[in-house]
Amino acid sequence: MINLNRFDLVSLRLFVTVVDAGSLTAGADKFGISLAAASKRIGELENHCGVTLLQRSQRGVIATADGQTLHRHAIHVIARLEQLAQAVDELQSGATGHLRLWANPSAFGGFLPELLARYAAKYPKVRIDLEDALSEDGVRAVQKGTAELAVIGDNVPCEGLQTILCNVDRLVLLAPKNHRFAALDSVSTREALAEDMISLARSASLTRKLIAAADAVGVTVRIRVQVRSFDSMCRMVANGLGLAVLPKAAATLYANALNLCVVDLEGMEVTRHLLLAMRQRADLSTASVALLEMIEEEFGVYANLSRQ
């Protein structure tokens, strides 16, 4: 049987980073060590396990079948270590809990700030660690244990995670007040997507939903500018660089601030569902369970529409 005392936690964390990066060089850079040191650690890990963990090529590295098995288990180990480190940190700081939450732009531009304000008022001694990230990054953060919870779009793969519904909004079109659409109550998806568009990255769940809607009506989305936040999207719209599709809660907020118009969309599925993702509910910290219960209380039966 393999000697557990010889497992190096640093090498395990490095291995996960390298596999996720798809490159030994990129993994070493993210980990903050030299390529030679990273290669030596991975080699020692392979020798200890007695199997080849990485398949190397000029295009980078991928995990072998054995490497995939180690990667999956290493993620669980690292997640537990993250929880241990956070628990010790809380003891030292005097906090009574630590909420580690990642959320996508739709959550930040909609329901999340008000929800967290109520949460903070109810649990003032809980430290909130909040990260603004795309849904896919949030999924990876939960899978790795960097975060306990993540708010993601409902069209994002989240294998191995549990989810509950945490928000429902409606997508609308945002346009300058001097645009021809501004005088209309609604506009068809085909007409809207014939215009230059401002969007988040193509990997963002909202952008993917927009591209899928365009495919359904036989048009190609003309993305003129890609940005990282709703704030940047709306400022680009305000300066005439294109139109944007956003959840209504965020669109209304920015429309009032930047003198823009909100126009309803027709011909596409405009309902926008956000999900709260977690590894296993039974493993959540007390702080995370408290937020989960607030969401369930607010959404009632709808929050129980979970998927694996």
Sequence and secondary structure as in RCSB ss.txt:
>XXXX:A:sequence
MINLNRFDLVSLRLFVTVVDAGSLTAGADKFGISLAAASKRIGELENHCGVTLLQRSQRGVIATADGQTLHRHAI
HVIARLEQLAQAVDELQSGATGHLRLWANPSAFGGFLPELLARYAAKYPKVRIDLEDALSEDGVRAVQKGTAELA
VIGDNVPCEGLQTILCNVDRLVLLAPKNHRFAALDSVSTREALAEDMISLARSASLTRKLIAAADAVGVTVRIRV
QVRSFDSMCRMVANGLGLAVLPKAAATLYANALNLCVVDLEGMEVTRHLLLAMRQRADLSTASVALLEMIEEEFG
VYANLSRQ
>XXXX:A:secstr
   GGG  HHHHHHHHHHHHHT HHHHHHHHTS HHHHHHHHHHHHHHHTS  EEEETTEEEE HHHHHHHHHHH
HHHHHHHHHHHHHHHHHHT SEEEEEEE HHHHTTTHHHHHHHHHHH TTEEEEEEE  HHHHHHHHHHTS SEE
EEETTS  TT EEEEEEEEEEEEEEETTSGGGG SEEEHHHHTTSEEEES TTSHHHHHHHHHHHHTT   EEEE
E SSHHHHHHHHHTTS BEEEEHHHHHHHHHHHTEEEEEEESS  EEEEEEEES GGG  HHHHHHHHHHHHHHG
GGGG  B 
